Amino acid sequence: MLKTALPSGVALLLTLASFSEATAQKSEAVRVVKDPKAKKIDVYVGKQVFTTFMYPDTLEKPVLYPIRAANGTVVTRGFPVNPRPGDPTDHPHHLGLWLNFENVNGLDFWNNSYAIPQEKKSTYGWIKTDKILTTTSGPTGTLAYHANWTNQKNEVLLEETTRFEFSGTERERTIDRVTTLKAVMDVVTFTDAKDGLLGLRLAHELQIPSDKDEKFTDSKGIVTVVKAGTDKTPNGNYITSAGKRGNDAWSTRATWCKVYGKMGQDSVSITIIDHPKNVNYPTFWHARGYGLFAANPLGEKIFTNDKSAKNLQLKKGESVTFRYRILIDEGGKTPTTKQLNDAAADFAKKSVASAK
């Protein structure tokens, strides 16, 4: 058969097209599997388990736990549910990915866990999931639920409706979370506080290396000591859209914040993206080197050293909606600033008026 040589320019274009096609990130099917008896819902991307939605009342709040990168690497801390060797054991209320707040009508929803003595429970709030509203599988998986933010007497302060959207490719995973909180009591006040709102507890490897013990005090004066690492496991770092790095990311505002580090042979990153329709956009970052990664638009007072404050008040029937995108990436390199700016711009265009 006669072979005809292609012009060099055409050959180059065909080579590039072939390379692009081979490396394109194709979306994988998402499967959402309910297990009502165990009060959990597993989310698969392709054949891999991505995460599990856990909603037993014993956790004091619903969570996504654990969360995995596309290669199966668990990017969240194991403790306290399934501790791994070397896991830090501070802050037992830090589990997977969650959303709550430290001061709602004086109740602390953030710090509540099994570690709080029963005689002190009255000052802590509880988020109880009572309905799984919808689950769908397909190119994008969805999960919506209803929960009540209650005091210890089961009196409801807020109704929560949350919708998750899950998607993924060969190397990426995405979670879109939209949470609407509706006031049930006559007045519900979120008093400006440090501990909130969207929280994620990172795997040991993604902590920032530290050679000294640190003490952290909550609003009730309870001190938690985070011990300095004695191993070489932590190798993480933060960077924000505003260019803040490492521990300097804490208390600053930015559209997105990325934590990244080596896990095994791969570079792994988790980026949380804020949405322009959220209260107090762009959010403040409560991003700690010991592994707490949180976006908190309602902690302005402490983050600005009392220069200003952001209290949020809802009257009965009024609601507020919070929208976030979480990107998990693994491979040879983590996403660039430009790629994350583009991702933030894409998320900003998304119509996410409420979770209902």
C-alpha positions in Angstrom: 0.0 0.0 0.0 1.3 3.5 -0.9 2.0 5.6 2.1 1.8 9.4 1.7 3.9 11.6 3.9 1.9 14.3 5.7 3.1 17.9 5.9 4.9 18.5 9.1 2.4 21.0 10.5 -0.5 18.6 9.9 1.4 15.7 11.4 2.1 17.8 14.5 -1.6 18.8 14.9 -2.6 15.1 14.6 0.0 14.2 17.2 -1.3 16.9 19.6 -4.9 15.9 19.0 -4.0 12.2 19.7 -2.2 13.2 22.9 -5.0 15.4 24.0 -7.5 12.6 23.4 -5.4 10.1 25.3 -5.0 12.4 28.3 -8.5 13.9 28.4 -10.3 13.5 31.7 -13.5 11.7 31.0 -16.3 11.9 33.5 -17.1 8.6 35.2 -20.5 7.3 36.2 -21.5 8.0 39.8 -23.5 5.5 41.9 -25.3 6.4 45.1 -26.2 3.4 47.3 -28.4 3.8 50.4 -28.2 1.7 53.5 -31.0 3.0 55.8 -30.4 0.4 58.5 -26.8 1.5 59.0 -27.8 5.2 58.4 -25.2 5.6 55.7 -25.1 6.2 51.9 -22.1 5.1 49.9 -21.0 7.2 46.8 -19.0 5.4 44.0 -17.3 7.1 41.1 -16.7 4.4 38.5 -15.8 1.3 40.5 -14.1 3.2 43.3 -15.8 4.2 46.6 -15.5 8.0 46.8 -17.1 8.8 50.2 -19.9 7.8 52.6 -22.6 10.0 54.0 -23.0 9.0 57.6 -26.0 10.3 59.6 -26.4 8.5 63.0 -27.3 10.8 65.8 -24.4 9.4 67.8 -22.0 11.6 65.7 -23.9 14.8 66.7 -24.0 15.9 63.0 -24.1 14.3 59.6 -20.7 14.0 57.8 -19.1 12.8 54.6 -16.4 10.3 55.9 -14.0 9.1 54.7 -13.2 11.0 51.5 -10.9 9.5 48.9 -8.9 10.8 46.0 -9.4 9.2 42.6 -6.6 6.6 43.3 -8.4 5.5 46.5 -6.1 7.4 48.9 -8.0 8.6 52.0 -7.5 12.3 52.4 -9.4 12.7 55.7 -8.1 11.8 59.2 -9.2 8.4 60.4 -9.7 9.3 64.1 -12.0 8.9 65.9 -14.1 6.5 63.9 -11.3 4.5 62.2 -8.0 5.7 63.6 -4.8 4.9 61.5 -1.3 4.6 62.9 0.1 8.0 63.8 -3.3 9.8 63.6 -3.5 12.9 65.9 -6.2 12.4 68.5 -7.0 16.1 69.2 -10.4 17.6 68.5 -12.6 14.5 68.4 -15.4 16.5 66.8 -13.3 16.9 63.6 -14.6 14.1 61.4 -14.6 14.1 57.6 -16.5 17.0 56.0 -19.3 18.8 57.9 -21.1 22.1 58.3 -22.1 23.6 61.6 -21.3 26.6 63.9 -20.0 27.4 67.3 -22.6 29.8 68.6 -26.2 29.6 67.5 -28.5 31.1 70.1 -25.7 30.4 72.6 -25.5 26.7 71.7 -22.2 25.2 70.4 -22.8 22.9 67.5 -19.2 22.8 66.3 -17.5 21.3 69.4 -20.1 18.7 70.3 -18.9 15.1 70.3 -18.9 11.9 72.4 -16.1 13.6 74.4 -18.4 16.1 76.1 -19.5 15.0 79.6 -23.2 14.5 79.9 -23.5 17.2 82.6 -22.1 19.8 80.2 -24.2 18.7 77.1 -26.9 21.3 77.8 -24.8 24.0 76.2 -24.2 22.1 73.0 -26.3 21.8 69.9 -27.1 18.6 67.9 -27.9 18.2 64.2 -30.3 15.3 63.6 -30.9 14.0 60.1 -34.5 12.8 59.9 -35.1 12.4 56.1 -33.2 11.4 53.0 -35.0 13.4 50.4 -33.5 12.2 47.1 -30.6 10.1 45.8 -29.8 9.8 42.1 -27.0 8.0 40.2 -25.7 8.9 36.7 -23.0 11.2 35.2 -23.5 13.3 38.4 -24.7 11.7 41.6 -27.0 13.6 44.0 -28.0 13.2 47.6 -30.4 15.5 49.4 -31.4 15.3 53.1 -33.3 17.2 55.8 -32.1 17.7 59.3 -33.0 19.6 62.4 -30.6 21.7 64.5 -31.8 21.1 68.0 -30.9 21.7 71.7 -30.6 18.8 74.1 -34.4 18.9 74.7 -35.0 18.2 71.0 -36.4 21.7 70.5 -35.7 22.8 66.9 -33.8 26.0 66.2 -33.2 25.5 62.5 -34.3 23.2 59.7 -31.5 22.2 57.3 -31.9 21.1 53.8 -28.7 20.1 52.0 -28.0 18.9 48.5 -24.8 17.3 47.4 -23.6 16.7 43.9 -20.8 14.3 43.3 -18.7 13.8 40.1 -15.3 12.6 39.1 -12.8 11.8 36.4 -9.7 9.5 36.3 -7.8 11.9 38.5 -10.3 14.3 40.0 -13.2 14.2 42.4 -15.8 17.0 43.0 -18.3 17.7 45.7 -20.8 20.6 45.4 -22.6 21.3 48.7 -25.6 23.6 49.0 -27.1 24.0 52.5 -30.2 26.1 53.3 -30.9 26.9 57.0 -34.4 28.0 57.9 -35.3 29.5 61.3 -37.9 27.7 63.3 -37.6 29.7 66.5 -38.8 33.3 66.6 -35.2 34.5 66.3 -32.1 32.5 65.5 -28.7 34.3 65.9 -25.4 33.2 64.7 -23.0 35.2 66.9 -19.7 35.9 65.3 -17.3 33.1 66.4 -14.1 31.4 65.3 -15.3 27.8 64.9 -17.4 27.4 61.7 -18.7 26.9 59.2 -17.7 24.3 56.5 -15.1 22.1 58.1 -12.8 19.3 56.9 -10.2 17.4 58.9 -7.2 16.4 56.8 -5.2 13.3 56.7 -2.0 13.3 58.7 0.2 13.7 55.6 -1.5 17.0 54.7 -0.8 18.7 57.9 1.9 21.4 57.9 5.1 20.1 59.6 5.5 21.6 63.2 8.2 21.2 65.8 6.3 22.7 68.8 3.1 21.9 70.7 0.2 24.3 70.2 -2.7 25.2 72.5 -6.2 26.2 71.2 -9.0 27.5 73.4 -12.7 27.4 72.5 -15.4 29.9 73.5 -16.0 28.0 76.8 -12.3 28.2 77.8 -11.6 24.6 77.1 -8.0 24.2 76.0 -6.9 21.6 73.5 -3.2 20.8 73.1 -2.1 19.7 69.6 1.2 17.8 70.1 4.1 18.5 67.7 4.8 15.8 65.2 7.7 13.5 66.0 7.7 11.9 62.6 8.3 13.0 59.0 4.8 12.3 57.8 3.3 15.8 57.6 4.3 17.6 54.5 1.3 19.8 53.6 0.9 23.4 52.8 -1.8 26.0 52.1 -2.1 28.5 49.3 -5.1 30.9 48.8 -6.3 32.8 45.7 -5.0 35.9 47.3 -1.5 34.4 47.5 -1.3 33.6 51.2 0.8 30.5 52.0 1.2 28.1 54.9 0.0 29.3 58.3 -0.4 32.8 56.9 -3.6 31.6 55.2 -5.4 31.5 58.5 -7.8 34.5 59.2 -7.4 35.9 55.6 -10.0 36.2 53.0 -9.9 34.6 49.5 -12.2 33.0 46.9 -10.5 29.7 47.3 -7.9 27.9 49.4 -5.9 24.8 48.5 -4.1 22.4 50.7 -1.6 20.1 49.0 1.1 17.6 49.8 2.6 14.2 48.9 0.6 11.1 49.8 2.4 7.9 48.7 3.8 8.6 45.2 1.3 11.2 44.2 0.7 14.9 44.8 -2.7 15.3 46.4 -4.6 18.5 46.8 -8.0 19.6 48.2 -9.4 23.0 47.2 -12.5 24.6 48.8 -14.1 27.2 46.6 -16.5 29.9 48.0 -19.5 31.2 46.0 -20.2 34.9 45.3 -23.8 34.5 46.6 -22.6 33.4 50.1 -22.8 35.7 53.1 -19.7 37.8 53.6 -18.0 36.7 50.4 -15.1 36.1 50.0 -14.9 34.0 53.1 -12.3 34.0 55.9 -10.2 30.8 56.1 -10.0 29.0 59.4 -7.1 26.9 58.0 -4.9 25.5 60.7 -1.5 23.7 60.1 -2.5 20.8 62.4 -5.2 19.7 59.9 -8.4 21.7 60.3 -9.4 23.2 57.0 -12.5 25.4 57.3 -14.3 28.2 55.5 -15.9 30.6 58.0 -17.7 33.7 56.7 -19.1 34.3 60.3 -15.8 34.6 62.2 -14.9 38.1 61.2 -14.5 39.5 64.8 -11.6 37.2 65.8 -10.1 37.1 62.3 -9.9 41.0 62.2 -8.8 41.4 65.8 -12.1 43.0 66.8 -12.0 45.6 64.1 -15.4 44.4 62.8 -17.9 41.6 63.3 -20.4 39.6 61.3 -23.4 38.4 63.2 -26.2 36.8 61.3 -29.8 36.8 62.5 -32.8 35.0 61.1 -36.4 35.6 62.1 -38.9 32.7 62.0 -39.4 31.5 58.5 -36.3 33.3 57.1 -33.4 31.3 55.6 -29.8 31.6 54.5 -28.0 29.4 52.0 -24.3 28.5 51.8 -22.7 27.0 48.7 -19.3 25.4 48.4 -17.3 23.3 45.9 -14.6 20.9 47.1 -12.1 19.7 44.5 -9.8 16.7 45.2 -7.0 16.1 42.8 -4.1 13.6 42.6 -1.3 13.0 40.1 2.1 14.3 39.2 1.2 18.0 39.9 -1.6 19.8 41.7 -3.8 22.3 39.9 -2.3 25.7 39.1 -3.6 29.1 40.3 -5.0 29.7 36.9 -6.8 26.4 36.8 -8.3 27.1 40.2 -9.3 30.6 39.3 -11.1 29.1 36.2 -12.8 26.5 38.5 -13.9 29.3 40.8 -15.3 31.3 37.9 -17.1 28.2 36.7 -18.6 27.6 40.1 -19.7 31.2 40.3 -21.8 30.8 37.2 -23.6 27.9 38.7 -27.2 28.6 39.6 -27.5 27.4 43.2 -30.2 29.6 44.7 -31.0 27.1 47.5 -30.9 23.5 48.5 -34.6 23.0 48.2 
